[in-house]
Structure formats: C-alpha cells, structure tokens
Amino acid sequence: MRLPIARQGLPYIAAGLLLVVLLGAWGNRWSFIPALLLAGFVTAFFRDPERKIPLEKGAILSPADGRVLLVEPQGKEGDAAAAGLKISIFMSVFNCHVNRLPVTGTIRDICYTPGCFYAAHQERASKQNEQNALRLEMEDGREVTVVQIAGLIARRIVCWVKVGDRLPAGTRFGLIQFGSRVDLYLPPGIRLAVRRGDRVKAGLSVMGYWA
C-alpha cells in the first residue's frame, strides 16, 4: 500500500506537526490550533489519491485538477505546438496538484524555462511564467504537449519522468507546489468534450477524443 500523499509534501507536513507538538507543550491553551489548521491544509494540498483511469478508446485525459480557463485554436506560430488546440487549466490551492499524462506515449522532450510568477489565471502566465514543457509522441506519430506553469504562490515545479520514458495515459508525472496552471496543446482533429468553466480531474476527466 502506498501513502496517498506526494512525497514532496512530507517535510512540510512533518514540520507542521512538530510545530503543533511544540506549541501544545509549551504554548498557551489554544496556541497550537493555527499550526494544526496549517498542517491540515498542507496535508490536503499534497494529497495524491489513487484513481481508476478510464480506458475509453481515443480519449484524451485531463493532465490536472482544476477549472478550464481557456479553450482556443492555436496558429502555426505557436511556441509550444503547431496548429491545433490549447486548453488551459487553473489549479487553486484547494485542488489536488499531482499532474498526470493525458495520453499514452513516449516522452521526446522536457524543456524547463525560468520566468516570472504572475497569477496563474492571467493569460500572460502562459508565456512569461516559470514553466516545464513535456512533449509526448504517440504510437501513430501524433504529438501532445503538456506545460506545467508556476503561479503567484507556486515557486517550485516538480517533474518525475525523463526523456525516453514510455508511459500509459494517467501516469503521474509531476506536481506544482501551491497554486498553478497547466496548458495542454493538442494537434488538429480533436473532438472537444470540455468547455471554458468546466471542472476537471487529472486522469479522470476526458478533455476530448481523437477524430
């Protein structure tokens, strides 16, 4: 059995619980309450529940939990993908922040780019914020790009996979700590299954289908 908490969160949780113990032992009667609430929040933030990945043929899964900010066509001049679709997902501090692969494929490239820390719901965050892009190649040669983007509070992007890995859809590939955004770039020929404002879950919600 695995602990349903991302390992990156364990030091934060341990520090919060230690603070609870110290304040409970040497503080006044209620001084440990704020520390207990903080430890609970951090534990919830780093949660990593098991999920039953749907096996629908041709389905493209959500790479993140959150709210769909944007669904728009991309011209051939796009930086992260050729002509196709861009779907942006905003993750608040209350969402599960473990990211999952939207399709089965081989990781052909991982590109980390340092940058700013604008609020993740702003569109300029897609181009100017610190980010980490994964380019996935499917068996038929089609490519999908997933971009982890740091936000105003998020200051660390974590990626657990490496170039050359061949992984199934729904595999955990990383997380972004404390509020952020994920952009999904898809090639032409997608039948959309989401629209702006929809709530989605990584590895569970279907973003669209290959036509």
N, CA and C atoms as a LAMMPS dump frame, in Angstrom:
ITEM: TIMESTEP
0
ITEM: NUMBER OF ATOMS
633
ITEM: BOX BOUNDS ff ff ff
-5.0000000000000000e+02 5.0000000000000000e+02
-5.0000000000000000e+02 5.0000000000000000e+02
-5.0000000000000000e+02 5.0000000000000000e+02
ITEM: ATOMS id mol type element x y z
1 1 1 N 0.847 -1.194 0
2 1 2 C 0 0 0
3 1 3 C 0.881 1.242 0
4 2 1 N 0.472 2.245 -0.76
5 2 2 C 1.24 3.484 -0.822
6 2 3 C 0.505 4.577 -0.051
7 3 1 N 1.264 5.497 0.503
8 3 2 C 0.694 6.623 1.227
9 3 3 C 0.048 7.571 0.211
10 4 1 N -1.199 7.994 0.405
11 4 2 C -1.87 8.862 -0.582
12 4 3 C -1.441 10.319 -0.469
13 5 1 N -0.143 10.526 -0.261
14 5 2 C 0.437 11.863 -0.142
15 5 3 C 1.683 11.919 -1.019
16 6 1 N 1.821 12.98 -1.818
17 6 2 C 3.035 13.142 -2.615
18 6 3 C 4.232 13.291 -1.68
19 7 1 N 5.321 12.595 -1.993
20 7 2 C 6.467 12.576 -1.068
21 7 3 C 7.07 13.962 -0.856
22 8 1 N 6.903 14.868 -1.844
23 8 2 C 7.426 16.231 -1.681
24 8 3 C 6.754 16.967 -0.54
25 9 1 N 5.573 16.533 -0.137
26 9 2 C 4.857 17.203 0.933
27 9 3 C 5.222 16.729 2.328
28 10 1 N 5.904 15.594 2.427
29 10 2 C 6.178 15.018 3.742
30 10 3 C 6.997 15.938 4.644
31 11 1 N 8.05 16.621 4.149
32 11 2 C 8.781 17.533 5.046
33 11 3 C 7.904 18.668 5.573
34 12 1 N 7.017 19.2 4.722
35 12 2 C 6.135 20.284 5.159
36 12 3 C 5.149 19.791 6.217
37 13 1 N 4.607 18.602 5.99
38 13 2 C 3.657 18.038 6.942
39 13 3 C 4.341 17.756 8.273
40 14 1 N 5.548 17.182 8.217
41 14 2 C 6.292 16.88 9.435
42 14 3 C 6.601 18.153 10.215
43 15 1 N 6.987 19.219 9.491
44 15 2 C 7.285 20.489 10.163
45 15 3 C 6.039 21.056 10.833
46 16 1 N 4.89 20.953 10.15
47 16 2 C 3.648 21.452 10.72
48 16 3 C 3.25 20.684 11.978
49 17 1 N 3.392 19.361 11.936
50 17 2 C 3.038 18.548 13.107
51 17 3 C 4.003 18.8 14.264
52 18 1 N 5.277 19.01 13.943
53 18 2 C 6.238 19.33 15.001
54 18 3 C 5.88 20.646 15.673
55 19 1 N 5.45 21.612 14.858
56 19 2 C 5.044 22.904 15.416
57 19 3 C 3.816 22.742 16.308
58 20 1 N 2.891 21.879 15.907
59 20 2 C 1.71 21.604 16.725
60 20 3 C 2.134 21.047 18.089
61 21 1 N 3.065 20.084 18.082
62 21 2 C 3.518 19.464 19.324
63 21 3 C 4.216 20.487 20.223
64 22 1 N 5.081 21.304 19.615
65 22 2 C 5.824 22.284 20.411
66 22 3 C 4.895 23.322 21.033
67 23 1 N 3.96 23.825 20.236
68 23 2 C 3.026 24.822 20.766
69 23 3 C 2.084 24.213 21.797
70 24 1 N 1.714 22.941 21.564
71 24 2 C 0.847 22.271 22.524
72 24 3 C 1.527 22.037 23.859
73 25 1 N 2.846 21.808 23.795
74 25 2 C 3.581 21.506 25.02
75 25 3 C 3.989 22.761 25.783
76 26 1 N 4.368 23.822 25.021
77 26 2 C 4.924 25 25.693
78 26 3 C 4.141 26.295 25.455
79 27 1 N 3.14 26.248 24.595
80 27 2 C 2.345 27.441 24.348
81 27 3 C 1.177 27.526 25.315
82 28 1 N 0.306 28.517 25.08
83 28 2 C -0.888 28.594 25.908
84 28 3 C -1.917 27.566 25.438
85 29 1 N -3.084 27.595 26.028
86 29 2 C -4.051 26.512 25.837
87 29 3 C -4.451 26.289 24.383
88 30 1 N -4.615 27.384 23.61
89 30 2 C -5.123 27.255 22.247
90 30 3 C -4.102 27.644 21.179
91 31 1 N -2.873 27.876 21.551
92 31 2 C -1.892 28.379 20.584
93 31 3 C -1.56 27.385 19.479
94 32 1 N -1.817 26.088 19.706
95 32 2 C -1.473 25.089 18.705
96 32 3 C -2.513 25 17.583
97 33 1 N -3.699 25.606 17.768
98 33 2 C -4.783 25.472 16.794
99 33 3 C -4.394 25.98 15.401
100 34 1 N -3.828 27.212 15.265
101 34 2 C -3.431 27.664 13.923
102 34 3 C -2.428 26.716 13.262
103 35 1 N -1.476 26.203 14.035
104 35 2 C -0.491 25.28 13.478
105 35 3 C -1.153 23.984 13.022
106 36 1 N -2.156 23.529 13.765
107 36 2 C -2.879 22.313 13.4
108 36 3 C -3.649 22.521 12.093
109 37 1 N -4.278 23.694 11.959
110 37 2 C -5.004 24.006 10.718
111 37 3 C -4.044 24.084 9.536
112 38 1 N -2.879 24.673 9.748
113 38 2 C -1.88 24.774 8.684
114 38 3 C -1.396 23.39 8.266
115 39 1 N -1.135 22.525 9.24
116 39 2 C -0.699 21.163 8.928
117 39 3 C -1.778 20.411 8.147
118 40 1 N -3.039 20.639 8.506
119 40 2 C -4.134 20.006 7.789
120 40 3 C -4.239 20.5 6.352
121 41 1 N -4.053 21.812 6.161
122 41 2 C -4.088 22.378 4.814
123 41 3 C -2.969 21.817 3.944
124 42 1 N -1.764 21.752 4.489
125 42 2 C -0.623 21.246 3.721
126 42 3 C -0.837 19.776 3.36
127 43 1 N -1.375 19.002 4.3
128 43 2 C -1.661 17.593 4.029
129 43 3 C -2.662 17.455 2.893
130 44 1 N -3.717 18.279 2.916
131 44 2 C -4.727 18.232 1.866
132 44 3 C -4.14 18.665 0.523
133 45 1 N -3.249 19.661 0.54
134 45 2 C -2.67 20.155 -0.699
135 45 3 C -1.847 19.071 -1.394
136 46 1 N -1.088 18.301 -0.628
137 46 2 C -0.202 17.297 -1.216
138 46 3 C -0.869 15.928 -1.352
139 47 1 N -2.18 15.867 -1.223
140 47 2 C -2.865 14.585 -1.366
141 47 3 C -2.643 14.012 -2.777
142 48 1 N -2.572 12.708 -2.835
143 48 2 C -2.323 12.021 -4.108
144 48 3 C -3.141 10.736 -4.128
145 49 1 N -4.444 10.853 -4.323
146 49 2 C -5.308 9.668 -4.258
147 49 3 C -5.125 8.747 -5.456
148 50 1 N -5.4 7.479 -5.249
149 50 2 C -5.435 6.536 -6.36
150 50 3 C -6.661 6.837 -7.226
151 51 1 N -6.511 6.688 -8.524
152 51 2 C -7.627 6.956 -9.428
153 51 3 C -7.729 5.844 -10.475
154 52 1 N -8.952 5.474 -10.789
155 52 2 C -9.189 4.453 -11.798
156 52 3 C -9.228 5.142 -13.159
157 53 1 N -8.186 4.971 -13.932
158 53 2 C -8.043 5.662 -15.207
159 53 3 C -9.017 5.076 -16.229
160 54 1 N -9.852 5.919 -16.879
161 54 2 C -10.779 5.419 -17.894
162 54 3 C -10.033 4.867 -19.101
163 55 1 N -10.577 3.813 -19.692
164 55 2 C -9.919 3.153 -20.818
165 55 3 C -10.666 3.391 -22.127
166 56 1 N -11.386 4.501 -22.228
167 56 2 C -12.111 4.811 -23.457
168 56 3 C -11.156 4.955 -24.629
169 57 1 N -11.472 4.325 -25.729
170 57 2 C -10.625 4.394 -26.913
171 57 3 C -10.628 5.822 -27.472
172 58 1 N -9.452 6.365 -27.72
173 58 2 C -9.341 7.685 -28.319
174 58 3 C -9.523 8.837 -27.358
175 59 1 N -9.656 8.553 -26.065
176 59 2 C -9.882 9.62 -25.082
177 59 3 C -8.576 10.33 -24.735
178 60 1 N -8.67 11.634 -24.553
179 60 2 C -7.542 12.453 -24.092
180 60 3 C -7.901 12.93 -22.69
181 61 1 N -7.103 12.56 -21.704
182 61 2 C -7.438 12.823 -20.314
183 61 3 C -6.915 14.176 -19.838
184 62 1 N -7.534 14.678 -18.794
185 62 2 C -7.057 15.931 -18.205
186 62 3 C -5.717 15.694 -17.513
187 63 1 N -4.747 16.602 -17.692
188 63 2 C -3.47 16.467 -17.001
189 63 3 C -3.482 17.056 -15.588
190 64 1 N -4.579 17.733 -15.214
191 64 2 C -4.592 18.428 -13.925
192 64 3 C -6.001 18.53 -13.369
193 65 1 N -6.094 18.674 -12.048
194 65 2 C -7.357 19.022 -11.396
195 65 3 C -7.541 20.536 -11.482
196 66 1 N -8.767 20.989 -11.647
197 66 2 C -8.994 22.428 -11.628
198 66 3 C -10.12 22.859 -12.538
199 67 1 N -10.064 24.131 -12.915
200 67 2 C -11.103 24.741 -13.753
201 67 3 C -10.517 25.103 -15.111
202 68 1 N -11.26 24.783 -16.166
203 68 2 C -10.818 25.106 -17.521
204 68 3 C -10.923 26.615 -17.729
205 69 1 N -9.772 27.249 -17.921
206 69 2 C -9.712 28.7 -18.115
207 69 3 C -9.92 29.096 -19.557
208 70 1 N -9.436 28.258 -20.468
209 70 2 C -9.335 28.669 -21.86
210 70 3 C -9.377 27.456 -22.77
211 71 1 N -10.125 27.583 -23.858
212 71 2 C -10.102 26.601 -24.942
213 71 3 C -10.046 27.403 -26.227
214 72 1 N -8.914 27.341 -26.932
215 72 2 C -8.782 28.169 -28.132
216 72 3 C -7.904 27.491 -29.169
217 73 1 N -8.177 27.779 -30.454
218 73 2 C -7.313 27.251 -31.516
219 73 3 C -5.964 27.939 -31.5
220 74 1 N -4.943 27.208 -31.921
221 74 2 C -3.588 27.75 -31.983
222 74 3 C -3.125 27.822 -33.434
223 75 1 N -2.539 28.95 -33.811
224 75 2 C -1.993 29.088 -35.147
225 75 3 C -0.65 28.395 -35.249
226 76 1 N -0.12 28.333 -36.44
227 76 2 C 1.145 27.643 -36.67
228 76 3 C 2.324 28.372 -36.046
229 77 1 N 2.098 29.596 -35.589
230 77 2 C 3.18 30.35 -34.978
231 77 3 C 3.314 30.08 -33.476
232 78 1 N 2.457 29.187 -32.942
233 78 2 C 2.505 28.905 -31.51
234 78 3 C 3.87 28.399 -31.074
235 79 1 N 4.25 28.727 -29.859
236 79 2 C 5.578 28.354 -29.362
237 79 3 C 5.651 26.876 -28.991
238 80 1 N 4.593 26.369 -28.353
239 80 2 C 4.667 25.018 -27.799
240 80 3 C 4.045 23.955 -28.692
241 81 1 N 3.326 24.343 -29.708
242 81 2 C 2.678 23.361 -30.567
243 81 3 C 2.357 23.984 -31.915
244 82 1 N 2.199 23.137 -32.915
245 82 2 C 1.773 23.613 -34.226
246 82 3 C 0.269 23.842 -34.185
247 83 1 N -0.348 24.049 -35.367
248 83 2 C -1.782 24.327 -35.421
249 83 3 C -2.559 23.256 -34.665
250 84 1 N -3.467 23.671 -33.813
251 84 2 C -4.239 22.731 -33.018
252 84 3 C -5.014 23.469 -31.962
253 85 1 N -5.136 22.869 -30.787
254 85 2 C -5.909 23.457 -29.699
255 85 3 C -5.045 23.67 -28.468
256 86 1 N -5.381 24.72 -27.723
257 86 2 C -4.765 24.961 -26.42
258 86 3 C -5.876 24.954 -25.377
259 87 1 N -5.694 24.14 -24.343
260 87 2 C -6.635 24.08 -23.224
261 87 3 C -5.859 24.411 -21.956
262 88 1 N -6.28 25.431 -21.235
263 88 2 C -5.597 25.856 -20.008
264 88 3 C -6.447 25.492 -18.797
265 89 1 N -5.797 24.945 -17.782
266 89 2 C -6.468 24.527 -16.55
267 89 3 C -5.835 25.248 -15.372
268 90 1 N -6.661 25.932 -14.588
269 90 2 C -6.177 26.64 -13.4
270 90 3 C -6.379 25.781 -12.178
271 91 1 N -5.292 25.587 -11.413
272 91 2 C -5.347 24.815 -10.177
273 91 3 C -5.254 25.763 -8.994
274 92 1 N -6.309 25.837 -8.207
275 92 2 C -6.265 26.656 -6.995
276 92 3 C -5.551 25.88 -5.902
277 93 1 N -5.303 26.53 -4.774
278 93 2 C -4.61 25.863 -3.672
279 93 3 C -5.449 24.738 -3.063
280 94 1 N -6.724 24.669 -3.429
281 94 2 C -7.596 23.633 -2.87
282 94 3 C -7.678 22.398 -3.763
283 95 1 N -7.097 22.464 -4.963
284 95 2 C -7.106 21.316 -5.864
285 95 3 C -5.957 20.361 -5.54
286 96 1 N -6.128 19.097 -5.925
287 96 2 C -5.022 18.149 -5.91
288 96 3 C -4.035 18.598 -6.986
289 97 1 N -2.75 18.667 -6.66
290 97 2 C -1.766 19.245 -7.579
291 97 3 C -0.865 18.223 -8.263
292 98 1 N -1.169 16.953 -8.146
293 98 2 C -0.413 15.935 -8.866
294 98 3 C -0.88 15.921 -10.319
295 99 1 N 0.058 16.026 -11.251
296 99 2 C -0.254 16.051 -12.682
297 99 3 C -0.122 14.659 -13.286
298 100 1 N -0.962 14.381 -14.309
299 100 2 C -0.962 13.067 -14.957
300 100 3 C -0.908 13.221 -16.475
301 101 1 N -0.37 12.214 -17.137
302 101 2 C -0.241 12.257 -18.586
303 101 3 C -1.608 12.119 -19.258
304 102 1 N -1.879 12.936 -20.283
305 102 2 C -3.192 12.89 -20.939
306 102 3 C -3.355 11.744 -21.927
307 103 1 N -2.24 11.227 -22.466
308 103 2 C -2.288 10.147 -23.456
309 103 3 C -1.146 9.171 -23.196
310 104 1 N -1.252 8.004 -23.812
311 104 2 C -0.152 7.043 -23.781
312 104 3 C 0.881 7.432 -24.832
313 105 1 N 2.139 7.469 -24.449
314 105 2 C 3.158 7.852 -25.416
315 105 3 C 4.547 7.869 -24.822
316 106 1 N 5.492 8.27 -25.659
317 106 2 C 6.899 8.367 -25.267
318 106 3 C 7.274 9.832 -25.083
319 107 1 N 7.966 10.121 -23.997
320 107 2 C 8.393 11.497 -23.743
321 107 3 C 9.613 11.795 -24.606
322 108 1 N 9.439 12.696 -25.577
323 108 2 C 10.504 13.021 -26.516
324 108 3 C 11.33 14.224 -26.077
325 109 1 N 10.755 15.081 -25.255
326 109 2 C 11.497 16.271 -24.844
327 109 3 C 10.912 16.821 -23.55
328 110 1 N 11.786 17.324 -22.683
329 110 2 C 11.385 18.038 -21.471
330 110 3 C 12.171 19.339 -21.455
331 111 1 N 11.459 20.455 -21.435
332 111 2 C 12.121 21.76 -21.528
333 111 3 C 11.688 22.65 -20.367
334 112 1 N 12.622 22.923 -19.469
335 112 2 C 12.356 23.829 -18.349
336 112 3 C 12.766 25.246 -18.74
337 113 1 N 11.888 26.224 -18.448
338 113 2 C 12.16 27.62 -18.768
339 113 3 C 11.929 28.469 -17.524
340 114 1 N 12.946 29.141 -16.995
341 114 2 C 12.734 30.048 -15.861
342 114 3 C 11.916 31.253 -16.302
343 115 1 N 11.288 31.916 -15.354
344 115 2 C 10.48 33.071 -15.717
345 115 3 C 9.884 33.771 -14.522
346 116 1 N 8.786 34.491 -14.782
347 116 2 C 8.12 35.294 -13.747
348 116 3 C 7.162 34.427 -12.931
349 117 1 N 6.449 35.081 -12.009
350 117 2 C 5.475 34.383 -11.168
351 117 3 C 4.181 35.192 -11.115
352 118 1 N 3.636 35.501 -12.3
353 118 2 C 2.342 36.18 -12.345
354 118 3 C 1.245 35.224 -11.887
355 119 1 N 0.1 35.771 -11.483
356 119 2 C -1.036 34.935 -11.086
357 119 3 C -1.372 33.981 -12.232
358 120 1 N -1.556 32.7 -11.903
359 120 2 C -1.681 31.667 -12.923
360 120 3 C -2.933 31.815 -13.788
361 121 1 N -3.969 32.529 -13.296
362 121 2 C -5.176 32.667 -14.102
363 121 3 C -5.023 33.716 -15.205
364 122 1 N -3.946 34.512 -15.151
365 122 2 C -3.711 35.504 -16.187
366 122 3 C -3.084 34.847 -17.412
367 123 1 N -3.511 35.283 -18.608
368 123 2 C -3.031 34.645 -19.826
369 123 3 C -1.528 34.855 -20.038
370 124 1 N -0.983 35.971 -19.572
371 124 2 C 0.45 36.202 -19.746
372 124 3 C 1.296 35.175 -19.005
373 125 1 N 0.686 34.489 -18.036
374 125 2 C 1.425 33.452 -17.315
375 125 3 C 1.858 32.327 -18.256
376 126 1 N 1.082 32.072 -19.311
377 126 2 C 1.414 31.006 -20.256
378 126 3 C 2.751 31.231 -20.941
379 127 1 N 3.094 32.484 -21.176
380 127 2 C 4.318 32.801 -21.902
381 127 3 C 5.454 33.281 -21.009
382 128 1 N 5.112 33.952 -19.899
383 128 2 C 6.143 34.64 -19.128
384 128 3 C 6.521 33.971 -17.813
385 129 1 N 5.681 33.065 -17.314
386 129 2 C 5.992 32.438 -16.017
387 129 3 C 6.978 31.283 -16.153
388 130 1 N 7.599 30.939 -15.038
389 130 2 C 8.425 29.734 -14.983
390 130 3 C 7.589 28.54 -15.409
391 131 1 N 8.158 27.669 -16.239
392 131 2 C 7.372 26.545 -16.752
393 131 3 C 8.242 25.37 -17.158
394 132 1 N 7.564 24.223 -17.283
395 132 2 C 8.226 22.986 -17.678
396 132 3 C 7.336 22.283 -18.694
397 133 1 N 7.844 22.102 -19.917
398 133 2 C 7.043 21.536 -21.011
399 133 3 C 7.482 20.11 -21.321
400 134 1 N 6.508 19.21 -21.433
401 134 2 C 6.755 17.824 -21.82
402 134 3 C 6.128 17.573 -23.184
403 135 1 N 6.923 17.067 -24.124
404 135 2 C 6.402 16.728 -25.453
405 135 3 C 6.265 15.214 -25.544
406 136 1 N 5.035 14.758 -25.774
407 136 2 C 4.718 13.33 -25.834
408 136 3 C 4.445 12.916 -27.276
409 137 1 N 5.024 11.803 -27.69
410 137 2 C 4.76 11.261 -29.022
411 137 3 C 3.995 9.949 -28.886
412 138 1 N 2.848 9.871 -29.554
413 138 2 C 2.05 8.656 -29.525
414 138 3 C 2.564 7.655 -30.564
415 139 1 N 2.023 6.45 -30.533
416 139 2 C 2.485 5.405 -31.447
417 139 3 C 2.288 5.777 -32.911
418 140 1 N 1.223 6.521 -33.204
419 140 2 C 0.94 6.887 -34.591
420 140 3 C 1.679 8.152 -35.033
421 141 1 N 2.544 8.682 -34.157
422 141 2 C 3.333 9.845 -34.526
423 141 3 C 2.748 11.178 -34.103
424 142 1 N 1.499 11.2 -33.678
425 142 2 C 0.904 12.46 -33.222
426 142 3 C 1.547 12.898 -31.914
427 143 1 N 1.632 14.209 -31.729
428 143 2 C 2.298 14.747 -30.546
429 143 3 C 1.347 15.594 -29.701
430 144 1 N 1.532 15.499 -28.39
431 144 2 C 0.769 16.276 -27.417
432 144 3 C 1.788 16.926 -26.483
433 145 1 N 1.565 18.194 -26.156
434 145 2 C 2.469 18.901 -25.252
435 145 3 C 1.722 19.32 -23.991
436 146 1 N 2.312 19.046 -22.845
437 146 2 C 1.765 19.455 -21.555
438 146 3 C 2.763 20.411 -20.903
439 147 1 N 2.288 21.575 -20.465
440 147 2 C 3.167 22.577 -19.878
441 147 3 C 2.739 22.866 -18.442
442 148 1 N 3.631 22.566 -17.496
443 148 2 C 3.42 22.924 -16.094
444 148 3 C 3.877 24.37 -15.908
445 149 1 N 3.011 25.201 -15.328
446 149 2 C 3.317 26.626 -15.202
447 149 3 C 3.191 27.052 -13.744
448 150 1 N 4.251 27.652 -13.21
449 150 2 C 4.215 28.163 -11.844
450 150 3 C 3.314 29.391 -11.774
451 151 1 N 2.734 29.654 -10.605
452 151 2 C 1.846 30.795 -10.426
453 151 3 C 2.391 31.796 -9.432
454 152 1 N 1.5 32.617 -8.905
455 152 2 C 1.894 33.668 -7.968
456 152 3 C 2.462 33.086 -6.675
457 153 1 N 1.843 32.024 -6.187
458 153 2 C 2.273 31.395 -4.942
459 153 3 C 3.196 30.208 -5.22
460 154 1 N 2.896 29.476 -6.309
461 154 2 C 3.725 28.315 -6.647
462 154 3 C 5.131 28.75 -7.001
463 155 1 N 6.112 28.16 -6.375
464 155 2 C 7.506 28.527 -6.629
465 155 3 C 8.364 27.312 -6.939
466 156 1 N 7.741 26.179 -7.16
467 156 2 C 8.537 25.007 -7.486
468 156 3 C 7.744 24.054 -8.365
469 157 1 N 8.33 23.72 -9.509
470 157 2 C 7.749 22.737 -10.414
471 157 3 C 8.526 21.441 -10.261
472 158 1 N 7.812 20.336 -10.067
473 158 2 C 8.442 19.031 -9.881
474 158 3 C 8.068 18.132 -11.057
475 159 1 N 9.065 17.477 -11.64
476 159 2 C 8.83 16.536 -12.738
477 159 3 C 9.516 15.224 -12.41
478 160 1 N 8.767 14.11 -12.467
479 160 2 C 9.289 12.813 -12.052
480 160 3 C 9.721 11.919 -13.215
481 161 1 N 9.469 12.333 -14.441
482 161 2 C 9.756 11.471 -15.588
483 161 3 C 10.97 11.997 -16.341
484 162 1 N 11.439 11.232 -17.324
485 162 2 C 12.615 11.638 -18.098
486 162 3 C 12.396 11.323 -19.572
487 163 1 N 13.197 11.958 -20.414
488 163 2 C 13.113 11.739 -21.857
489 163 3 C 13.368 10.266 -22.169
490 164 1 N 12.529 9.713 -23.045
491 164 2 C 12.646 8.312 -23.424
492 164 3 C 11.677 7.402 -22.711
493 165 1 N 11.092 7.862 -21.605
494 165 2 C 10.108 7.048 -20.892
495 165 3 C 8.875 6.837 -21.757
496 166 1 N 8.406 5.597 -21.833
497 166 2 C 7.124 5.308 -22.491
498 166 3 C 6.128 4.952 -21.4
499 167 1 N 5.058 5.737 -21.3
500 167 2 C 4.158 5.632 -20.169
501 167 3 C 2.701 5.652 -20.615
502 168 1 N 1.834 4.978 -19.874
503 168 2 C 0.408 4.976 -20.211
504 168 3 C -0.298 6.245 -19.759
505 169 1 N -1.413 6.533 -20.405
506 169 2 C -2.239 7.676 -20.023
507 169 3 C -2.642 7.555 -18.554
508 170 1 N -2.625 8.689 -17.844
509 170 2 C -2.997 8.698 -16.44
510 170 3 C -1.836 8.531 -15.487
511 171 1 N -0.622 8.278 -16.018
512 171 2 C 0.557 8.135 -15.155
513 171 3 C 0.903 9.473 -14.501
514 172 1 N 1.213 9.445 -13.22
515 172 2 C 1.668 10.659 -12.54
516 172 3 C 3.014 11.079 -13.128
517 173 1 N 3.16 12.348 -13.468
518 173 2 C 4.447 12.787 -13.989
519 173 3 C 5.045 13.959 -13.22
520 174 1 N 4.31 14.561 -12.295
521 174 2 C 4.878 15.656 -11.525
522 174 3 C 3.817 16.406 -10.747
523 175 1 N 4.242 17.52 -10.145
524 175 2 C 3.305 18.397 -9.447
525 175 3 C 3.883 19.804 -9.411
526 176 1 N 3.013 20.755 -9.084
527 176 2 C 3.426 22.145 -8.916
528 176 3 C 2.939 22.563 -7.531
529 177 1 N 3.834 23.117 -6.74
530 177 2 C 3.503 23.391 -5.344
531 177 3 C 2.813 24.743 -5.146
532 178 1 N 1.613 24.664 -4.554
533 178 2 C 0.859 25.812 -4.038
534 178 3 C 0.254 26.728 -5.11
535 179 1 N -0.639 26.202 -5.918
536 179 2 C -1.424 27.003 -6.861
537 179 3 C -0.71 27.219 -8.17
538 180 1 N -1.344 26.917 -9.287
539 180 2 C -0.628 26.966 -10.55
540 180 3 C -1.556 26.751 -11.733
541 181 1 N -0.957 26.392 -12.878
542 181 2 C -1.694 26.259 -14.13
543 181 3 C -1.022 25.197 -15.004
544 182 1 N -1.824 24.491 -15.789
545 182 2 C -1.303 23.542 -16.761
546 182 3 C -1.941 23.846 -18.115
547 183 1 N -1.106 23.976 -19.143
548 183 2 C -1.589 24.173 -20.504
549 183 3 C -1.405 22.882 -21.28
550 184 1 N -2.449 22.498 -22.015
551 184 2 C -2.429 21.29 -22.826
552 184 3 C -2.557 21.693 -24.296
553 185 1 N -1.564 21.315 -25.105
554 185 2 C -1.57 21.631 -26.538
555 185 3 C -1.834 20.353 -27.319
556 186 1 N -2.881 20.393 -28.145
557 186 2 C -3.306 19.221 -28.91
558 186 3 C -3.221 19.495 -30.406
559 187 1 N -2.902 18.48 -31.204
560 187 2 C -2.838 18.657 -32.659
561 187 3 C -4.238 18.796 -33.256
562 188 1 N -4.349 19.106 -34.537
563 188 2 C -5.672 19.231 -35.174
564 188 3 C -6.427 17.904 -35.147
565 189 1 N -7.743 17.994 -35.32
566 189 2 C -8.559 16.794 -35.432
567 189 3 C -9.072 16.28 -34.103
568 190 1 N -9.326 17.177 -33.155
569 190 2 C -9.822 16.782 -31.834
570 190 3 C -11.311 17.093 -31.712
571 191 1 N -12.076 16.144 -31.188
572 191 2 C -13.477 16.397 -30.862
573 191 3 C -13.533 16.748 -29.385
574 192 1 N -13.795 18.02 -29.089
575 192 2 C -13.752 18.507 -27.708
576 192 3 C -14.855 17.903 -26.844
577 193 1 N -14.522 17.71 -25.562
578 193 2 C -15.505 17.223 -24.598
579 193 3 C -15.626 18.159 -23.4
580 194 1 N -14.906 19.288 -23.43
581 194 2 C -14.973 20.266 -22.343
582 194 3 C -15.132 21.66 -22.923
583 195 1 N -15.504 22.589 -22.055
584 195 2 C -15.581 23.987 -22.451
585 195 3 C -15.13 24.849 -21.279
586 196 1 N -14.948 26.114 -21.551
587 196 2 C -14.473 27.037 -20.524
588 196 3 C -15.402 27.01 -19.306
589 197 1 N -14.788 26.957 -18.129
590 197 2 C -15.55 26.94 -16.882
591 197 3 C -15.772 25.559 -16.308
592 198 1 N -15.545 24.505 -17.097
593 198 2 C -15.735 23.14 -16.606
594 198 3 C -14.706 22.801 -15.522
595 199 1 N -15.121 21.98 -14.568
596 199 2 C -14.218 21.452 -13.556
597 199 3 C -13.736 20.084 -14.018
598 200 1 N -12.428 19.858 -13.926
599 200 2 C -11.865 18.598 -14.411
600 200 3 C -10.951 18.001 -13.354
601 201 1 N -10.674 16.693 -13.505
602 201 2 C -9.777 15.99 -12.597
603 201 3 C -8.726 15.231 -13.406
604 202 1 N -7.489 15.313 -12.951
605 202 2 C -6.376 14.673 -13.653
606 202 3 C -6.566 13.161 -13.733
607 203 1 N -6.425 12.628 -14.948
608 203 2 C -6.518 11.195 -15.141
609 203 3 C -7.919 10.636 -15.117
610 204 1 N -8.924 11.473 -14.889
611 204 2 C -10.316 11.031 -14.836
612 204 3 C -11.191 11.695 -15.895
613 205 1 N -11.095 13.029 -15.982
614 205 2 C -11.938 13.775 -16.909
615 205 3 C -11.39 13.645 -18.336
616 206 1 N -12.295 13.497 -19.285
617 206 2 C -11.925 13.416 -20.698
618 206 3 C -12.01 14.808 -21.314
619 207 1 N -10.898 15.291 -21.86
620 207 2 C -10.853 16.62 -22.472
621 207 3 C -11.357 16.6 -23.907
622 208 1 N -11.212 15.469 -24.572
623 208 2 C -11.647 15.356 -25.954
624 208 3 C -11.312 13.966 -26.497
625 209 1 N -11.629 13.772 -27.77
626 209 2 C -11.389 12.49 -28.427
627 209 3 C -10.705 12.737 -29.768
628 210 1 N -9.871 11.79 -30.151
629 210 2 C -9.285 11.867 -31.479
630 210 3 C -10.378 11.638 -32.508
631 211 1 N -10.429 12.477 -33.517
632 211 2 C -11.476 12.357 -34.53
633 211 3 C -11.214 11.114 -35.375
